[in-house]
Amino acid sequence: SRIIWHSLKNVKSRGIIKRDTEKCIVEIAKPVGVVGAVTPTTNPIVTPMCNAMFALKGGNAIIFAPHPRAKHCTRVVTDMLNDAIMKLGAPANLIQTIDEVTVDLTGELMRQVDVVVATGGMGMVKAAYSSGKPAFGVGAGNVQCILDRGIDYEAAVKKAIEGRIFDNGIICSGEQTIIAPREDYDRIIALMEQNGARYVSDPAEKERLRKTLFDEKGVISRLIVGQSVAKVAEMAGIEIAPDTKV
């Protein structure tokens, strides 16, 4: 959220924001009104913070429809944001949230606001696009990390693991998969183990881990989302060292 703040801080967001003299085009930005933001359980703090900054920077109000499991922390974030901006002269309740959120209320919010910003599962994003209002949506993250030949593998592996373990891996921008040159595979696996990774090679362990991570349809199990590596290993019946990170 700090990165978003610095990227927006000194950018003009209303009135004339650009002049293209060659094409004789003048770009004029104006508020749209009320933004409806559907936010996920996997990122219930930073997503509302960033959505609020985007909305207010453009001169809009915003209402959150959080995932039911994230309603309490979204309320805390909403109250903190309102307290901060009211001290700067903003009107009361410029940022709001639905406290007892339901599918029906979320759908009604998307139909009533001026623009929808949706973050979460593909079903919810499709609902936003079908709401009849302009919508910007982003579904589940699936970051593919390609390690090219000739790079510093030691530095790259360390960064990939740091990205993967942040907040127990719930952030959609965290590295999901490493794609590496075949001839350097063993070296990269060794570097991962040196940086706290547990490499599962035993067929029986692999199967137990697979059944723990995915449901019968091959979808990530909601039971492991946001859990520590120790908890997932316990659920899968796999022994790991105390310093295992991923």
C-alpha positions, 0 to 999 in steps of 0.5 A, a space after each residue: 500500500 505504501 508503493 501505491 501511495 507514493 505512485 499516486 501522491 503527486 499525480 494530478 487526477 482531476 481536470 486536464 491531466 494530459 495534452 497531446 498537441 500532435 493528435 489535438 487530444 486533451 484528456 480530462 479526468 473527473 470523478 465517477 461517483 461511488 465505487 463499489 469494491 468487492 474485496 477478498 479474504 486472502 488480502 483483506 487489509 491491503 486491497 481495501 487500503 489500495 482501493 480506497 486510495 484509488 477512489 479518493 484520489 479521483 474524488 469518489 466515495 467507496 463502499 466495500 463488500 468484503 468476503 464474509 470471513 474478512 468482514 471484521 478486519 475490513 471494518 477496522 480498516 474502514 474506521 481507521 481510514 475514515 478517522 485519518 481522512 476526517 482529520 484532513 477535512 474529508 466528509 464523514 463516511 466517505 469510505 464505507 463497508 457492508 458489515 453483514 455481507 451476503 451474496 445478495 447485498 454484494 450483487 445489489 451494491 454492484 448494481 447500484 454504484 457507478 463503477 465496480 472494482 472486484 478482486 477475488 475468485 473468477 465467479 465473483 469477477 464474472 458477476 461484476 462484469 455482468 452487473 450492468 455497470 463498468 467494472 474492473 476485475 482481477 481473479 486468482 493470482 498464478 505467478 509463473 517465475 522464469 529463471 533464465 540462463 546466466 542469471 544469479 540463481 542464488 539471488 533469484 531463488 532467495 527472492 522467490 522464496 521470500 515472495 512465496 512465504 510472505 503472509 503465509 503465501 496468501 498474496 496473489 502476487 507471490 511466486 507460485 511456480 519456478 520454471 528453470 533450465 533443465 540443465 540447472 534443475 538440480 542446482 536450483 533445487 539445492 539452492 532452494 533447500 539451502 534457503 529453507 525449502 523442503 523438497 518432497 521426493 518420496 512418492 507416498 509423501 507426494 501423494 499425501 501432500 497432493 491430497 492435502 493441497 488440492 480437493 477432489 476437483 484439483 482446486 486448491 483446498 480452502 483449508 490450507 489457504 493462509 496456513 503456515 508451512 508447519 500446519 500444512 506439513 502436519 495436515 499432510 503427515 510430512 516431517 519437516 525441519 523447524 527452520 523450513 520456510 516453504 
